[in-house]
Amino acid sequence: MDLVEDGSTSSKQVLNIGRLFVSLNQDAESCNGTDISEDVQVRAEDWTLDIDSNDFDQELESIRPTLKEEYQSFSDFPGETYAKGHLEEIVRYSYATAMP
């Protein structure tokens, strides 16, 4: 959320970034960080995605072949509702583990 000015879990850009990161996470577990394979990291250097796009689904489609090739478990991109819940879970987990 800090990557976007006045970002929140309701911001289009934050949700789009969240959808991307959920897609890149090999195990899809929010409580253990984002695990992105080295091959995907290298290939991602050539990606150009517009997080401000009103059609972010089309932006994500451009990376589908890479994710299907690299992650056998990849099936589809998460929707905004799932991404929002995932981001909120990460925030809750972060606060819970930061409290003494």
N, CA, C and O of each residue as an XYZ file, in Angstrom:
400
protein
N       0.824     -1.184      0.000
C       0.000      0.000      0.000
C       0.868      1.248      0.000
O       0.452      2.307     -0.468
N       2.079      1.112      0.530
C       2.987      2.254      0.572
C       3.516      2.627     -0.812
O       4.057      3.718     -0.993
N       3.366      1.736     -1.784
C       3.846      2.019     -3.137
C       2.953      3.003     -3.881
O       3.356      3.573     -4.895
N       1.742      3.200     -3.374
C       0.752      4.049     -4.034
C       0.393      5.200     -3.103
O       0.082      4.983     -1.932
N       0.434      6.411     -3.620
C       0.071      7.572     -2.808
C      -1.371      7.425     -2.326
O      -2.272      7.149     -3.117
N      -1.582      7.612     -1.015
C      -2.894      7.440     -0.387
C      -3.463      6.047     -0.646
O      -4.677      5.879     -0.762
N      -2.579      5.046     -0.737
C      -2.997      3.686     -1.043
C      -3.759      3.038      0.099
O      -3.457      3.251      1.273
N      -4.740      2.254     -0.268
C      -5.510      1.459      0.685
C      -5.931      0.186     -0.033
O      -5.709      0.038     -1.235
N      -6.533     -0.724      0.702
C      -6.974     -1.970      0.071
C      -8.163     -1.753     -0.861
O      -8.660     -2.701     -1.469
N      -8.612     -0.525     -0.972
C      -9.685     -0.199     -1.919
C      -9.167      0.535     -3.153
O      -9.931      0.774     -4.089
N      -7.886      0.896     -3.174
C      -7.302      1.624     -4.304
C      -7.106      0.684     -5.491
O      -6.626     -0.438     -5.332
N      -7.478      1.148     -6.673
C      -7.333      0.329     -7.881
C      -5.890     -0.128     -8.062
O      -5.640     -1.300     -8.340
N      -4.939      0.796     -7.906
C      -3.542      0.438     -8.111
C      -3.067     -0.590     -7.086
O      -2.341     -1.521     -7.434
N      -3.470     -0.428     -5.828
C      -3.080     -1.377     -4.782
C      -3.670     -2.751     -5.085
O      -2.981     -3.764     -4.961
N      -4.925     -2.790     -5.477
C      -5.556     -4.073     -5.814
C      -4.872     -4.723     -7.009
O      -4.681     -5.938     -7.031
N      -4.502     -3.916     -8.005
C      -3.818     -4.482     -9.170
C      -2.453     -5.042     -8.792
O      -2.079     -6.120     -9.253
N      -1.711     -4.329     -7.966
C      -0.415     -4.833     -7.497
C      -0.638     -6.103     -6.672
O       0.109     -7.073     -6.802
N      -1.668     -6.089     -5.827
C      -1.992     -7.272     -5.027
C      -2.323     -8.469     -5.893
O      -1.875     -9.583     -5.618
N      -3.109     -8.246     -6.944
C      -3.458     -9.348     -7.852
C      -2.202     -9.914     -8.509
O      -2.065    -11.126     -8.669
N      -1.289     -9.021     -8.885
C      -0.047     -9.471     -9.498
C       0.765    -10.300     -8.512
O       1.217    -11.394     -8.850
N       0.956     -9.792     -7.295
C       1.784    -10.506     -6.324
C       1.164    -11.829     -5.887
O       1.885    -12.804     -5.676
N      -0.148    -11.880     -5.748
C      -0.793    -13.154     -5.419
C      -0.522    -14.156     -6.537
O      -0.281    -15.335     -6.275
N      -0.560    -13.689     -7.780
C      -0.306    -14.564     -8.922
C       1.129    -15.067     -8.957
O       1.384    -16.196     -9.378
N       2.065    -14.236     -8.519
C       3.482    -14.598     -8.568
C       3.905    -15.495     -7.416
O       4.924    -16.178     -7.508
N       3.136    -15.502     -6.332
C       3.489    -16.267     -5.136
C       3.311    -17.761     -5.399
O       2.209    -18.222     -5.693
N       4.404    -18.506     -5.289
C       4.366    -19.935     -5.611
C       3.395    -20.733     -4.762
O       2.719    -21.625     -5.275
N       3.312    -20.428     -3.460
C       2.461    -21.247     -2.594
C       1.163    -20.568     -2.181
O       0.325    -21.186     -1.524
N       0.985    -19.296     -2.560
C      -0.254    -18.549     -2.283
C      -0.577    -18.405     -0.804
O      -1.717    -18.108     -0.450
N       0.416    -18.613      0.071
C       0.209    -18.438      1.503
C       0.615    -17.019      1.892
O       1.766    -16.625      1.708
N      -0.333    -16.256      2.430
C      -0.037    -14.867      2.763
C       0.799    -14.709      4.024
O       1.473    -13.693      4.197
N       0.764    -15.699      4.904
C       1.443    -15.538      6.194
C       2.936    -15.845      6.149
O       3.631    -15.641      7.144
N       3.439    -16.326      5.024
C       4.868    -16.644      4.975
C       5.616    -15.835      3.912
O       6.692    -16.235      3.468
N       5.062    -14.731      3.517
C       5.716    -13.883      2.528
C       5.393    -14.297      1.109
O       4.619    -15.224      0.871
N       5.994    -13.601      0.186
C       5.782    -13.888     -1.226
C       7.012    -14.594     -1.764
O       8.112    -14.040     -1.758
N       6.821    -15.814     -2.227
C       7.906    -16.631     -2.742
C       7.792    -16.679     -4.260
O       6.920    -17.354     -4.807
N       8.688    -15.949     -4.938
C       8.674    -15.873     -6.396
C       9.904    -16.604     -6.913
O      11.023    -16.303     -6.496
N       9.712    -17.561     -7.818
C      10.843    -18.337     -8.326
C      11.855    -17.427     -9.021
O      11.511    -16.367     -9.543
N      13.106    -17.870     -9.010
C      14.162    -17.090     -9.661
C      13.890    -16.939    -11.153
O      14.141    -15.877    -11.724
N      13.376    -17.995    -11.790
C      13.083    -17.917    -13.219
C      12.026    -16.853    -13.515
O      12.149    -16.101    -14.483
N      10.996    -16.793    -12.686
C       9.954    -15.786    -12.884
C      10.527    -14.393    -12.628
O      10.196    -13.450    -13.346
N      11.373    -14.255    -11.623
C      11.996    -12.958    -11.353
C      12.789    -12.473    -12.562
O      12.695    -11.304    -12.936
N      13.557    -13.350    -13.165
C      14.356    -12.983    -14.336
C      13.442    -12.614    -15.504
O      13.664    -11.606    -16.175
N      12.435    -13.414    -15.740
C      11.529    -13.149    -16.864
C      10.701    -11.886    -16.633
O      10.323    -11.204    -17.585
N      10.422    -11.580    -15.371
C       9.611    -10.399    -15.050
C      10.327     -9.098    -15.386
O       9.684     -8.061    -15.548
N      11.636     -9.144    -15.491
C      12.385     -7.936    -15.842
C      11.964     -7.374    -17.197
O      12.148     -6.186    -17.462
N      11.402     -8.219    -18.051
C      10.974     -7.783    -19.384
C       9.489     -7.428    -19.449
O       9.003     -6.998    -20.495
N       8.774     -7.602    -18.357
C       7.341     -7.315    -18.361
C       7.089     -5.816    -18.232
O       7.823     -5.105    -17.546
N       6.051     -5.356    -18.897
C       5.586     -3.983    -18.749
C       4.093     -4.058    -18.464
O       3.290     -4.324    -19.358
N       3.733     -3.819    -17.208
C       2.325     -3.878    -16.802
C       1.894     -2.506    -16.302
O       2.610     -1.870    -15.529
N       0.745     -2.058    -16.736
C       0.203     -0.762    -16.335
C      -0.735     -0.962    -15.155
O      -1.873     -1.395    -15.335
N      -0.266     -0.649    -13.941
C      -1.103     -0.873    -12.758
C      -2.278      0.102    -12.688
O      -3.195     -0.089    -11.888
N      -2.255      1.133    -13.511
C      -3.361      2.089    -13.564
C      -4.421      1.687    -14.584
O      -5.437      2.368    -14.729
N      -4.190      0.599    -15.281
C      -5.087      0.187    -16.354
C      -6.495     -0.115    -15.830
O      -6.667     -0.721    -14.772
N      -7.482      0.320    -16.590
C      -8.870     -0.028    -16.269
C      -9.194     -1.444    -16.706
O     -10.240     -1.984    -16.348
N      -8.295     -2.050    -17.485
C      -8.460     -3.437    -17.918
C      -7.217     -4.227    -17.505
O      -6.472     -4.727    -18.347
N      -7.014     -4.327    -16.199
C      -5.823     -5.006    -15.697
C      -5.842     -6.491    -16.035
O      -4.789     -7.126    -16.096
N      -7.028     -7.050    -16.255
C      -7.103     -8.452    -16.674
C      -6.305     -8.653    -17.958
O      -5.594     -9.647    -18.102
N      -6.423     -7.718    -18.883
C      -5.678     -7.814    -20.145
C      -4.181     -7.673    -19.895
O      -3.378     -8.351    -20.536
N      -3.806     -6.807    -18.976
C      -2.392     -6.670    -18.621
C      -1.851     -8.001    -18.099
O      -0.765     -8.434    -18.484
N      -2.621     -8.643    -17.221
C      -2.185     -9.914    -16.643
C      -2.093    -11.020    -17.694
O      -1.233    -11.896    -17.608
N      -2.979    -10.974    -18.677
C      -2.961    -12.002    -19.714
C      -1.615    -12.079    -20.417
O      -1.220    -13.141    -20.899
N      -0.912    -10.956    -20.476
C       0.384    -10.951    -21.162
C       1.436    -11.798    -20.439
O       2.436    -12.180    -21.046
N       1.227    -12.094    -19.161
C       2.200    -12.898    -18.413
C       1.693    -14.316    -18.138
O       2.411    -15.123    -17.548
N       0.473    -14.622    -18.557
C      -0.096    -15.956    -18.324
C       0.819    -17.078    -18.830
O       1.047    -18.041    -18.097
N       1.353    -16.990    -20.064
C       2.200    -18.099    -20.543
C       3.403    -18.380    -19.631
O       3.760    -19.537    -19.404
N       4.009    -17.335    -19.122
C       5.153    -17.516    -18.217
C       4.725    -18.229    -16.949
O       5.385    -19.175    -16.520
N       3.628    -17.789    -16.340
C       3.193    -18.386    -15.073
C       2.755    -19.835    -15.265
O       3.016    -20.679    -14.408
N       2.097    -20.125    -16.373
C       1.682    -21.511    -16.632
C       2.899    -22.414    -16.843
O       2.900    -23.580    -16.447
N       3.923    -21.857    -17.467
C       5.141    -22.630    -17.716
C       5.933    -22.848    -16.434
O       6.464    -23.937    -16.217
N       6.021    -21.840    -15.590
C       6.856    -21.901    -14.396
C       6.180    -22.548    -13.192
O       6.841    -23.210    -12.391
N       4.877    -22.363    -13.061
C       4.155    -22.862    -11.890
C       3.096    -23.864    -12.346
O       2.077    -23.481    -12.919
N       3.339    -25.126    -12.093
C       2.385    -26.155    -12.488
C       1.022    -25.954    -11.836
O      -0.005    -26.350    -12.388
N       1.021    -25.337    -10.660
C      -0.234    -25.153     -9.925
C      -1.017    -23.916    -10.385
O      -2.150    -23.707     -9.951
N      -0.415    -23.088    -11.269
C      -1.111    -21.869    -11.701
C      -2.338    -22.236    -12.514
O      -2.269    -23.049    -13.436
N      -3.479    -21.618    -12.155
C      -4.698    -21.875    -12.925
C      -5.320    -20.589    -13.453
O      -5.758    -20.539    -14.603
N      -5.364    -19.545    -12.620
C      -5.972    -18.300    -13.070
C      -5.537    -17.159    -12.159
O      -4.970    -17.374    -11.088
N      -5.815    -15.950    -12.610
C      -5.483    -14.773    -11.821
C      -6.583    -14.507    -10.801
O      -7.761    -14.731    -11.080
N      -6.202    -14.029     -9.623
C      -7.217    -13.726     -8.612
C      -7.993    -12.467     -8.990
O      -7.458    -11.563     -9.632
N      -9.240    -12.423     -8.592
C     -10.055    -11.237     -8.803
C      -9.765    -10.186     -7.743
O      -9.000    -10.420     -6.807
N     -10.383     -9.032     -7.903
C     -10.162     -7.929     -6.954
C     -10.601     -8.291     -5.545
O      -9.924     -7.943     -4.578
N     -11.727     -8.986     -5.415
C     -12.241     -9.340     -4.089
C     -11.256    -10.238     -3.354
O     -10.981    -10.024     -2.174
N     -10.728    -11.236     -4.040
C      -9.753    -12.130     -3.425
C      -8.493    -11.353     -3.050
O      -7.974    -11.507     -1.944
N      -8.000    -10.519     -3.968
C      -6.780     -9.745     -3.706
C      -6.963     -8.832     -2.505
O      -6.065     -8.700     -1.674
N      -8.136     -8.200     -2.415
C      -8.402     -7.315     -1.278
C      -8.367     -8.101      0.036
O      -7.756     -7.660      1.009
N      -9.016     -9.252      0.062
C      -9.007    -10.090      1.264
C      -7.599    -10.552      1.611
O      -7.220    -10.580      2.782
N      -6.836    -10.910      0.608
C      -5.459    -11.359      0.809
C      -4.610    -10.229      1.391
O      -3.854    -10.447      2.338
N      -4.730     -9.034      0.834
C      -3.980     -7.886      1.343
C      -4.375     -7.557      2.781
O      -3.512     -7.280      3.614
N      -5.662     -7.587      3.069
C      -6.126     -7.292      4.423
C      -5.639     -8.349      5.411
O      -5.339     -8.035      6.563
N      -5.559     -9.598      4.961
C      -5.031    -10.666      5.813
C      -3.555    -10.414      6.118
O      -3.108    -10.626      7.245
N      -2.806     -9.967      5.125
C      -1.389     -9.659      5.328
C      -1.233     -8.524      6.333
O      -0.376     -8.588      7.214
N      -2.056     -7.487      6.206
C      -1.992     -6.350      7.130
C      -2.312     -6.819      8.551
O      -1.599     -6.474      9.494
N      -3.383     -7.603      8.708
C      -3.743     -8.118     10.035
C      -2.614     -8.967     10.613
O      -2.271     -8.826     11.787
N      -2.047     -9.828      9.813
C      -0.956    -10.696     10.268
C       0.247     -9.856     10.678
O       0.880    -10.127     11.698
N       0.561     -8.839      9.885
C       1.706     -7.970     10.185
C       1.525     -7.270     11.522
O       2.453     -7.205     12.328
N       0.321     -6.746     11.755
C       0.059     -6.061     13.025
C       0.078     -7.059     14.188
O       0.599     -6.757     15.262
N      -0.476     -8.217     13.976
C      -0.550     -9.205     15.051
C       0.840     -9.690     15.460
O       1.101     -9.899     16.645
N       1.720     -9.866     14.497
C       3.053    -10.353     14.832
C       3.978     -9.249     15.292
O       5.028     -9.528     15.870
N       3.611     -7.993     15.049
C       4.441     -6.856     15.479
C       4.138     -6.438     16.904
O       4.943     -5.759     17.542
N       2.989     -6.839     17.403
C       2.584     -6.441     18.758
C       3.396     -7.231     19.788
O       3.580     -8.441     19.650
N       3.882     -6.530     20.828
C       4.667     -7.233     21.877
C       3.788     -8.099     22.753
O       4.283     -8.751     23.672
